């Protein structure tokens, strides 16, 4: 159940999704290496808009942000009033370069980065809705990632993972009205397609946003962190 993302290069995704992007509202991506909930993330909506959205889903009828969800379970997404209409009519793809999970040992939490072994990005299945933000006095697009059981490789760290789409399934996910076909995409991503490695514990700090976040820790005793940009955006 990823709560932190790394999104720093969307060029390969935009090339693969070229025919589905009708309005690129992002242009050149602002790289961020440690993205927590409520932060803007790039998203391709099923209406063809590619734009920054609010990482944390709120249905249009929500009375406050207290009911925000970062994830929606694939097994029950159609049964939940909160997600049902968005699953039917407002699906999206969230391109990321990786996501973080934490291995818990006693009181220690060690962060790991999960990415694709061969591709430059992971295309996550998501849902979206528009929510009126009273503080901003405007409507914002909010999104949730859809999750499924983790594959055996990731299950050693965490029991859930996001639903990851293959390039060939982009159109089906965004455009198909046959929910049986859409449901068929809720597959566990294979072990041999993901890479998992330990990263610096600086990732544990929500405001730490530096390229070192995605660097592999080779030797814990010799781990050194070069602090660069400390910014959420």
N, C-alpha and C positions, 0 to 999 in steps of 0.2 A: 504494500500500500504506500506508494511513493509520496512523500511529503516535501521532498526537495528535488529540484531538477537542475540540469546543466544544459543551457541552450546558447551556443556561441557561433554556430555556422549552419545556415539553412539553405545554402546554395544547391546541394544535391537534392534536397526535398523539393525545392521550387522547380527544379528541372524535371523531376519525376512527376510532379503534379501540375505541370504547365497547362495542360488542357482543362484543368478544373479551376484554376485561379482566374477569375474574371476581373478582380479588382485588387491589386496589390497595394495595400495601404501601409505596408511596413517599409518597403524599399530595402535599404541596407540595414541588416539586423544589428541591434545593439547587443554585443556579447555579454552574457552573464553566466557565471560558473557555479553559483550556489543560490538557487531561487527558492524561496519559501512561499507558502500560501499567501494570498492577497496581492502578490506581485504580478504585473502584466507579463503575459506569455504569448508568443505568436500562435495563431490558430487559423486553420482554414475551415470556414463554415460551409455548410451545404448550400448556401446561397451564392457561393463563389467569392465571398469576401475573405481576404487574407489580412488579418489585423491583430493588434494586441488585445487580449482579453484578460479579464480578472480571474486569476487562479483561485478558484473557490466558487462553487456553483450556488446560485440563489434563484429559485423560480420566480417568475414575475409577480406572483401573488404573495410572496413572503412579506411578513410585516416588519422584519428586522434581519440584521446580519447574523443573529444568533443561530439561525438554522442553516448556516453555510456548510456545504459538503465539498471536500476536495476529491472524493472518490465515490463511485457508484458500483455496487456489486453486479456483475453480469448475470449472476444466477437469479437475481430478484428485481432487476431494473424495470421490468414491465409491470411488476406487481405493486411497485411503490408509486403512490400518487405524486410524490415529489419529482420523480424522474420520468413517469410514463409518457407524457406528451412530448417531452424533449427527445426521448428515444424514438418516438414515431416520426417526429417532424423536424427536429433540430439536432442533427448529428454533426460531428466535426472531427478534424484530425489535428492533433497537437504534435508537431515535429520537435523532438528533443535530441540532444547528442548523448544524454545519459541521465540516469537517476540514481539517487543514493538510498541505500538501506543500511541499517545498523545491526551489528552482531552484538548481542548482550551477553556478557560473561561476568557473573557476580554483579558488581556495581559499575563495571566498565562498559562503555558503548563505543564500539569501533566502527567507523564509517567505511562503506565499500561503494565503489562506483560500478554501475551496471551499464554496459553499452553493447552495441552490435559488433560482432567480430569482423564482419566483412563490409558493412555499409557505414556511411558517415553519420547516419541518424537512425532513430527509432520513431516510427509513426504510430502514435498512440490514439486509440479510439476514444472519443469523448462525446459529451453532450453539452448543449449550450442553451441559454435563455437570456432575455433582457430583464434587468432589474433596475427599478428607479432608486438611485442612490440619493438620499435626502441631503447628505453632506455636500455632495458635488452638484446637487440640483440638476441631475441629468440621468438618462438611461445609460447603463453600462452592460456590456456583454460578459456574462459569467460562464465559467466552464468547469466541468468535473471530468476526471479521468475514469475510465471504466476498468475494473479489475477482475481478475480470475485467480484460480489457484496458481501458485508458483510452480515452475518446473523443478525437477529434482536438484538441479545445480544451485538454484537460488534458494530453495527451501531450507538449505542448511543455515541460511541467515534470516529469511523471512518467509512466511507461509502464503503471501499474496504477491501478485505482480500485475502490472498494467496489461491490458489487451493490446497486443502489438500487431499492426496491420502489414500485410505484404503489399508491395506496389500494385500488383494485379488486382487487389481488392479495394483500392481507393474508391473507384466509381461505385461499386456495389454498396460500400458503407455510406457514402454521401448521398447517393441518388436513388437506390432501390427502395421501392415501396412494399416489397414482399418481405415481411418481418421474419419469415422462416429463413430466407436467404441471408438476411442481416444477422440473425442469430447464429447462423453457421460460421460466422467469422469469430465467434467467441472461443478461440482456441488458445491453448497454452503454447507459448513460444518455445521452440525446441532448445534443449540444452546446448547443442553444438552451434547455436547461432549467437549466443551471448558471451560476453567477456565480463568477468567480475574480479576486481582487485581492490586491495586496501588502499585508502587514501589518507591524507593528513587529518588529524583530529581538529584542525582549525575549521573544518567543514561544520563542526558542531556549533560554531558561532554563526548565528543567523545573519549577522551583518558582514561576515567575511566573504568577499567576492573577488577572488584572485585566481589567475590561471593555475596556480599551484594546487587548487582544489581537485583538479583532474589528474594530477601526477601520481604515479604509482609509488607506494611506500615500499622500498626494497629492503631496508634495514631499519627497524624501529629505533635501535639504539643510536643510529646516526642520522635520524630524521631531522632535517632542518627546514624551516619555512621562511622563505623570503617574502616578507609582507609588502605587498604592492598596494593595489587599490582596495580600500576598505569602504565599499559602497554597496547599497542594496540595488542600485540601478546601474 
